[in-house]
Amino acid sequence: MSLEPVGVKRFGRILRIPTPTPFGVGDINSYVILPESGSDQLVLIDTGVGTEEAWQALQAGLNEFGYGIEDITLLLLTHAHTDHMGQASRIRETSGCEIWGHENVSSTIASFLPPPERIDVERAVLQRYGFSAEMYDKAYDYRAYIADIFKPCELDRELKDNDIVAINGFDLKVIHTPGHCPEEVVFWQPESQQMFSGDHLLPDVTPVCLLDFPEMPEAERIHTLSQYYRSADKVLPYDARYIYPSHGDVFQDHRQLIMGYKLSTERRLLKIAKILERGGELTPLEVGQQLFPKVWEEQLYAVISEVMGHLDMLLDGGFVRTRELGGIVHYTLLAIPGPGAILQTDEVSKTGGNRR
């Protein structure tokens, strides 16, 4: 789903610069924290993809306000996906800035350009969920393109939850919000009550919580959708006046947004339960084929991530059971979850914020 484009715009000390991506989500927003008077501290949050078109769009946005990429003194990353980190290496080479991101950034970089042993694990895991070898190759055929537009680089500083990024008159608190990916963070500015939400909170789409691959095929996985909602609950208490997302326009009322996410997830949990009720014992791939009949072949990784996230919730809640047949995991429905049985949607609207 491509979002409606938004333009370059200034919000006080915050400058939004959207740059194009080749992905279905459309443009990504980079944000610039403009310097205080007398300071040369120019902070960029996220970079755009590593294409010449994105580079020129970022440069043009900065030029509108009298700056250039060479003036950037610090680059902050919400996470390491290619549309957020794709130009990081080139920006550092041009400006001499430092690059700061969460300490888990390396795990996501490794997933984009994996060594052979990780590919073997991915194949084995997805085979257990019903994938054929051909399906795996199709799901990851984008990696050759990623290698062309993404140049990995080391961080100058690894951030942790609750770290403070010192910016003149605009300090940012780091809030670790894994789920969409292991290293996702949002940045919170307490005095002005503004939040840079990355892909954690998006106004027009629900973030996809990507499937976690363990070290070994049958080892325990992180249940990323459940992890995402723990992270979402973590940001509920913050009294955010304005939220600046990586995709889409600036918005308010993140609590209402999260409630909408939870209601959407509840509906999908019910839909999957009904699929299992009709189908009996099904593999995750078979669930995905029925849940997303029009797109599952073209979006295999996103589909299996969505399916496994919801099956994990049903399994953890005792609503399904699993059995392995011929090396492939099958799910059987035990009970249909009622409203609020897995996610407490009523508590979202009651949350009174006091984080400043």
VENKARA-V454705 format. One line per field, one symbol per residue. phi: phi as a letter, one per 40 degrees, with the letter a starting at -180 (. if undefined). psi: psi as a letter, one per 40 degrees, with the letter a starting at -180 (. if undefined). burial: b if it has 9 or more other ideal C-beta (glycine too) atoms within 8 Angstrom, else e. Layout:
phi = ???
psi = ???
burial = ???
This chain:
phi = .ccccbbcabbgccbcbcbcbccccgcbccbbccccdgbbcbbbbgbgccbccccccccccccdbgbadcccbabbbcabcccbbcbdccccccbgccbbacccdcccdcccbccdccdccddcccccchccccccdccbcccccdccbbbcacccaccbdgcbccbdgadbccbcbcidacbdbbbbbcccfbbccfccbbcbbcdcccdcbccbdbcccccccccdcccccccdcccccbbbccbgcdabgcccccccdccccdcccccccccccccgcbcdcccccccbccbcccbdccccccccdccdcccccgcbbbacbggbcbbbcbacccdgcbbccccccccbcacb
psi = hhihiiihihgbehhhhiiiieideaiihiihhiiiheiehhhhhidiifidddddddddddddeeiideehdhhhhdaeidedededdddddddeiihhiieeddddddddgiidddddddddddddeeiidddddddfeeddddddehhiiiidhhiiheihhhhhefihhhhhgicdidehiihhhddefihhebedhhdeihhhhihhhidideihihgdddddddddddedehghdhhhidhaiiiigdddddddddddddddddddddddddebhiiddddddddgddeddefdddddddddddddddddefeiiihhhfehhihhhdihhiheddhgddedeehhieh.
burial = eebeebeeeebeebbbbbbbbeeebbbbbbbbbbbbeeeebbbbbbbbbbbeebbebbbebbbebebebebbbbbbbbbbbbbbbbbbbbbbeebebbbbbbebbebbbbebbbeeebbebbbbbbbbbbbeeebbebbbeebeebeebbeeeebeebbbeeeebebeebbbbbbbbbbbbbbbbbbbbbeebbbbbbbbbbeebebebbbbbbeeeeeebebbbbbbbbbbeebbbbbbebbbbbbbeebeebbbbbbebbbbbbebbbbbbbbbeebeebbbbbbbbebbeeebeebbbebbbbbbbbbbbbbebebbebebeeebbbbbbeebbeebebeebeebeebebeee
